């Protein structure tokens, strides 16, 4: 982790950020103010995320058009006043202006063009890249670009399908201070993550039995959309029979019974189509924002490496899906003196 | 997206939100996006700069305006087709009576204090309206549901009240930074700048009647004729940090088991140098502005995170005292400490640090001292966003009539059993609850030495959160409040307040049973009196002990064993004076959680949720 000199915050920063500095300290706040975040795409859940990290005081936020592979219904956004919806400014420009207004100390800009048109070192401008709902292929592509451009670019993705949500995190390598607990002193934890491609290559019959059903259900949806040339979210209940076929095929090839993923769960995912349930967006945007702040500040233990939420049972579950070779995410830890 | 059935009830629902702060802003936004169309919003607060990091509906230009109204206007900009009624008022206002509450399908709390939560709880019970309760601090949060006769009410669980400290710890034997900060703001600051008739004289306690501290002299804190603010400041310094400590040291008994404090005089602090002379500060353009005048800045101590040296603290103490005297002449005698008053906060920090140095207690930075003095709650936007989502999910279940699906959800900092959001089953109403089950409370009190006023203020209003009490014993009315009282009754009640309990017209003695009622809250409870002569000043500083469940059968707890001020079990939502609030999950609570959290295996197994309890 980069050493950051503890310098005094400006009076304005100290006044506005007072309550959160009491949570994570001045040094973490300094780190946040130097962090650059790229968000690709825009959706209700990404809106929630952007709001949270702009309020927290990151250095800059760059918004970018998503890949041409998304289907989302932005029925409403709290970022754009109704009278401006018809204006000739682009949607992202409207979002950026509104976000700037939330916290003038954060630099919010819109980057024109798609990732494909950018020079190779474009991603080097960022500490974190967040991708919303998009084709699995695209997410894996951005994830691998982050990995190629250096060991410090974190990749996060989020999708809210109706009331169901999934977050994925690849920090490559991440070091953080684990707070002392009873009899255990402070220690420096070094995490080594796997890529999205590696995580979803793990064989299902080798994953822990208690792995949430939603993990498998999301993989079935991805597979269905990809093999039927659908945009993510571009599905309806009419597709149920084909999706059940996809489940059969995947479960068989992964050595698992079909009962692994209940019909009802796939039914709910299809019923959602491209919509997002606003209360769940608030929850996912909050969790993702929190993780991003942990990553940027080097304070607190980040997620390893999936998070799922289903309001049906109300659980917000973290899952650690390892590489196909079962390498666990925690690699080393060392005691340190503070 | 809600299902069509859900959307149908959402669009018809009329909801009341209490609080438009950290949770409130997020909640109003989430309700509007979810499709709620008829929302009432109550908040008495105005917007402050320190709200802006998380209360995203507010901007810098809104500082000082009503939270409820600005929040409403902000949400209507992106959702103009819905109805939001904003009330810039205290929820305890009599306009918000049972009839008012009855018009809502559900009440959603985003409050910051136990007192208001209790009030809303009682009104919801009286009106028969379900309540979704919430709280957050830092990364921790909690959302739960209260439904009359079906679940625990908010007051079935005892709540930890704000910590109070015994006077003698503060005046004589401080051992923690907080003791010195409380001394500096509640005793010294109040004595110097506040209403002297109200403030305590207990700058120092001494058993040695022949010698008393210089500061015990009633004139000590008055400026003498011809005394400059500077020399006055030096005299106060030597009095409170020097002479007072000398006097305290004479109580040999006190120091047998404690480290002896060391007196500190001006001449020691500046033994090797002169006091800094700083002029012209009072003439700066903003020198009179309550929020910008600063002694620390003049002295070049601009980093609020830095812990001052003893010399720095002495400099700030003298300079801040001088500035307060020069710039607040009008207010001297009526100043009330406010953590956001920069100069007052600097003075309190400096005074607390000087006292800490005498008692060998670690000194604090201005930032830390402000947190302690203002009882500031740690608050971040993300937790409040998560909480708002959870509140709306519970509200939808209630509106759909699915109380069985409702849960208490804990938002955790680190996963426990893989969960960051952990649901638990709701509990049934507690038969021992004095609010929803009207069980009798026990009050241990010295009936010959305690005035009715103390019982009304500390117990009835303070601990039981009764807003407008009516107190009676059998057929005799002892005390009552309200606008429509006859003048002679008001006189009678005021006289009663000053009487000892056993000398009231209807004497309150051992075994008496008092009825306490609040018409607005439609609340009644019964208080059984137990006479007790002696109280422990350290542990029972009120000289009264209120206890929960009254023993009626042998297998129940003994009277006095369940103190309302202690965390008895489960989770407590703690009182604070800022926007968001504290949840403490203590050891007992964790055990309780283990018992209540749904079994991992009960996740959708065959398309249908099964509810299994871990035994």
Interface residues (C-beta under 8 A of the other chain):
Chain A: X6 X8 X14 X15 X16 X17 X18 X19 X20 X21 X22 X23 X26 X44 X48 X51 X52 X55 X56 X57 X76 X77 X78 X79 X80 X81 X82 X83 X101 X102 X103 X104 X162 X163 X210 X212 X213 X259 X262 X263 X264 X265 X272 X275 X276 X277 X278 X279 X280 X281 X282 X283 X285 X286 X287 X289 X290 X293 X300 X301 X307 X309 X311 X312 X313 X314 X315 X316 X317 X318 X319
Chain B: X1 X2 X26 X29 X30 X32 X33 X34 X49 X50 X52 X53 X54 X56 X59 X60 X75 X77 X78 X79 X80 X138 X139 X302 X303 X304 X305 X367 X371 X376 X377 X378 X379 X380 X381 X382 X383 X384 X385 X386 X388 X389 X390 X391 X392 X393 X396 X407 X409 X411 X413 X414 X415 X418 X419 X420 X421 X422 X423 X578 X598 X600 X601 X602 X603 X604 X605 X606 X607 X608 X609
